[in-house]
Amino acid sequence: MEWHQRIHSDPEILLGKPVVKGTRLSVDFILSLFAAGWTEQQVLENYPTLNREDLQAVFAYWQK
């Protein structure tokens, strides 16, 4: 997974925190949902702007 195609940082968005492109959802926020016990299905249902590839990019970014 090439995370840089889906994750970016912009000082004008969330003070430069890495976010999923086209959203204001930060990598940290998405990871916190999984840490709280959310499933992939729950994340995708509650945040319809995300897709499975976005979540894979979040984990790839986190593991870099």
Order of alpha helices (4+ residues) and beta strands (2+ residues): beta-beta-alpha-alpha-alpha
